[in-house]
Amino acid sequence: MAAPAAAEAATGGRIQTREQQYAVRVFTQVDAVKQAHKDKDDPYRTKYGAMAHRLPVLIRTAGLVQALAFLQTRDEKEAAWHDLLGHLAITVGYKNGAALAAQSRNADLGAYMQLTAKVLAALVWYKRFAESVLNVKSGAEVADDAPPDGATAQANSTPAQEAAP
């Protein structure tokens, strides 16, 4: 019974589903991005929203560890991606993006699968609010150095897979 009590405490006495909690957290974060970057054509806003659309594909294609590592490698160049990673980490219960990435690298199989499911569930809300709040549609340009969908899976193939006809 600890989980319902924690959910109740976190929502001011109301019991909410995980999806409701994610929706509230993500809306607050995405709305803050909108308020900080009011111009619809602001590159930060576009990059944040476009990556919100693209990250689930990267996770399904390459895996959670590699997708988070991809975001971390561009952390300093892309403030929007850094913020999205930090927001996502907080939404799923971690202090920051580095803590989420570390957990994904160190988790056993069951915990890794559960973490992946939580991240993907949260990303549904980021995608929805990127479209409805930030007005960033799916397919918006992310950046010149972002891998195309499926590119990371091809890079992860083994020599035996590459040699197969």
C-alpha positions as CSV (number, residue, x, y, z in Angstrom):
1,M,0.0,0.0,0.0
2,A,3.0,2.3,-0.1
3,A,2.6,3.2,-3.8
4,P,-0.9,4.7,-3.4
5,A,0.1,6.6,-0.3
6,A,3.1,8.1,-2.2
7,A,0.9,9.0,-5.1
8,E,-1.6,10.6,-2.8
9,A,1.0,12.6,-1.0
10,A,2.6,13.8,-4.2
11,T,-0.7,15.1,-5.6
12,G,-2.0,16.9,-2.6
13,G,-4.3,14.2,-1.2
14,R,-5.6,12.9,-4.5
15,I,-4.8,9.5,-5.8
16,Q,-3.7,9.6,-9.4
17,T,-2.5,7.0,-11.9
18,R,1.1,7.1,-13.2
19,E,-0.2,8.4,-16.5
20,Q,-2.0,11.3,-14.7
21,Q,1.1,12.1,-12.8
22,Y,3.2,12.1,-15.9
23,A,0.7,14.3,-17.7
24,V,0.8,16.9,-15.0
25,R,4.6,16.9,-14.7
26,V,5.2,17.0,-18.4
27,F,2.6,19.7,-19.1
28,T,4.2,21.9,-16.4
29,Q,7.7,21.4,-18.0
30,V,6.6,21.9,-21.6
31,D,4.5,25.0,-20.7
32,A,7.6,26.4,-19.0
33,V,9.5,25.9,-22.2
34,K,6.7,27.7,-24.1
35,Q,6.8,30.6,-21.6
36,A,10.6,30.9,-21.8
37,H,10.6,30.6,-25.6
38,K,7.5,32.5,-26.7
39,D,8.3,32.8,-30.4
40,K,6.8,29.8,-32.3
41,D,9.9,29.7,-34.6
42,D,12.4,29.7,-31.8
43,P,15.0,27.0,-32.6
44,Y,15.2,25.9,-29.0
45,R,11.4,25.2,-28.9
46,T,11.6,23.4,-32.3
47,K,14.5,21.2,-31.2
48,Y,12.9,20.4,-27.8
49,G,9.6,19.4,-29.5
50,A,11.2,17.5,-32.4
51,M,13.4,15.4,-30.1
52,A,10.3,14.7,-28.0
53,H,8.8,13.2,-31.1
54,R,12.0,11.4,-32.2
55,L,13.3,10.0,-28.9
56,P,10.8,7.1,-28.6
57,V,11.9,5.9,-32.1
58,L,15.6,6.1,-31.0
59,I,14.8,4.1,-27.9
60,R,12.9,1.4,-29.8
61,T,15.6,1.3,-32.5
62,A,18.8,1.4,-30.4
63,G,17.7,0.8,-26.8
64,L,17.4,3.1,-23.8
65,V,21.1,3.2,-22.9
66,Q,22.2,4.2,-26.4
67,A,19.4,6.8,-26.9
68,L,20.2,8.5,-23.6
69,A,23.9,8.4,-24.4
70,F,23.1,10.0,-27.7
71,L,21.4,12.9,-25.9
72,Q,24.2,13.2,-23.4
73,T,26.9,13.5,-26.1
74,R,25.1,16.5,-27.5
75,D,24.3,17.9,-24.1
76,E,26.6,20.9,-24.3
77,K,25.8,21.8,-27.9
78,E,22.0,21.4,-27.6
79,A,20.5,23.1,-24.6
80,A,17.0,22.0,-25.6
81,W,18.1,18.3,-25.6
82,H,19.8,18.7,-22.3
83,D,16.7,20.2,-20.8
84,L,14.5,17.5,-22.3
85,L,16.7,14.8,-20.8
86,G,16.6,16.5,-17.5
87,H,12.8,17.0,-17.6
88,L,12.3,13.3,-18.6
89,A,14.6,12.2,-15.7
90,I,12.6,14.2,-13.2
91,T,9.3,12.9,-14.6
92,V,10.3,9.3,-14.2
93,G,11.8,9.9,-10.7
94,Y,15.5,10.7,-11.1
95,K,17.4,13.7,-10.0
96,N,18.8,14.5,-13.5
97,G,19.6,13.1,-16.9
98,A,22.9,11.7,-15.7
99,A,21.2,9.8,-12.9
100,L,18.7,8.4,-15.4
101,A,21.4,7.4,-17.9
102,A,23.5,5.8,-15.1
103,Q,20.5,3.7,-13.9
104,S,19.8,2.6,-17.5
105,R,23.4,1.4,-17.8
106,N,23.6,-0.4,-14.5
107,A,20.1,-1.9,-14.2
108,D,19.6,-5.7,-14.4
109,L,17.3,-6.9,-17.3
110,G,14.0,-6.7,-15.4
111,A,14.7,-3.2,-14.1
112,Y,16.0,-2.1,-17.5
113,M,12.8,-3.2,-19.2
114,Q,10.7,-1.5,-16.5
115,L,12.7,1.7,-16.8
116,T,12.3,1.6,-20.6
117,A,8.6,1.2,-20.3
118,K,8.4,4.1,-17.9
119,V,10.4,6.4,-20.1
120,L,8.4,5.5,-23.2
121,A,5.1,6.1,-21.2
122,A,6.4,9.5,-20.2
123,L,7.5,10.3,-23.7
124,V,3.9,9.9,-25.0
125,W,3.1,13.0,-23.0
126,Y,6.1,14.9,-24.2
127,K,5.0,14.1,-27.8
128,R,1.4,15.2,-27.1
129,F,2.4,18.4,-25.5
130,A,5.1,19.2,-28.0
131,E,2.4,19.2,-30.6
132,S,-0.4,20.9,-28.6
133,V,1.5,23.3,-26.4
134,L,4.7,24.0,-28.5
135,N,3.0,23.5,-31.9
136,V,5.9,21.3,-33.0
137,K,4.6,18.6,-35.3
138,S,6.1,15.2,-35.8
139,G,8.7,15.2,-38.5
140,A,10.1,18.7,-37.6
141,E,13.9,19.0,-38.1
142,V,15.9,18.0,-35.1
143,A,19.5,18.9,-36.1
144,D,22.0,18.2,-38.8
145,D,23.9,15.6,-36.7
146,A,20.9,13.6,-35.5
147,P,21.0,10.1,-36.8
148,P,18.2,9.2,-39.2
149,D,15.6,6.8,-37.9
150,G,17.1,3.3,-37.9
151,A,20.7,4.5,-38.4
152,T,21.7,3.5,-34.9
153,A,20.4,0.0,-35.3
154,Q,22.4,-0.4,-38.5
155,A,25.5,0.8,-36.6
156,N,24.9,-1.8,-33.9
157,S,24.8,-4.8,-36.2
158,T,27.5,-7.4,-35.8
159,P,30.0,-8.3,-38.5
160,A,28.1,-11.6,-39.1
161,Q,24.8,-9.7,-39.7
162,E,26.6,-7.4,-42.1
163,A,28.1,-10.3,-44.1
164,A,24.7,-12.0,-44.4
165,P,23.1,-11.6,-47.9
